[in-house]
Amino acid sequence: MSSLLTLTVALATFFTSTLSHYTFPNLLHNGIQYPDYTYIRRTWNYQNYYPLFDLTSPILQCFTNGTYPNPGTLTVSAGDTVGFTVGGRIVHEGPLLFYIAKAGFRQTAGSMTGAGEVWVKINETRPIITDVPAKLELYKWPYYNASEVHIQIPPCLPTGEYLLRVEHIALHIAFNEGDHEFFGACAQLRVVNGGNGVLAPYTSFPGAYRSDEPGLLVDVHRNWVSIFFSIFDSSGVTYIIWER
Ligand SMILES: [Cu+2]
């Protein structure tokens, strides 16, 4: 009886840890769902689904611990839509963001680390506001409870090799500094049929975020308006690719 109870408690702990958090294990492209961590670098939390809290950690670059099997690089066309499955579901409120980093001279998507000022935000999904001032129920995070997420590779993106970084920031308990939760992954892509866009502005991981900035230190159940204007508009990494 007591061993059954112990097992029950252990299982409950396990499911609380995994079911309440999430990963991005599978790439989706042209109707194909690739196997776990194929074209996606296996993340540091692939077994335990843990959130990342430390904004000074290089893990933030691609959510790996630096050790992962070679995932390969997938060829896609600029303008294609690619997706990531969600291991679990996105069960916390917060924005979904995509960043891209181009491989430099003598680099490939497989060889680049993601360190340095190489990242450009290409998309962010904001909450939909139906009333101001609002309560939680009046804001809708489009990816809340999602089992997959999608992004169009910008049609103007130049041909080349890239890391595509997906990031979800959970803000449900971010009223205590440092209690934001970061989840994400990087896909390795070879983009063909590209355009003449110019990437800007650049940011780095770590470096893009501060734990005390208004968008990351906020009570999402109260200060909705300040969230809206901070994390999205004043973080200094707001957009993107300029068409010319
Ligand atoms: Cu959580």
Residues whose N, C-alpha, C, O or C-beta is under 5 A from the ligand:
A	BS01	CU	S20 E181
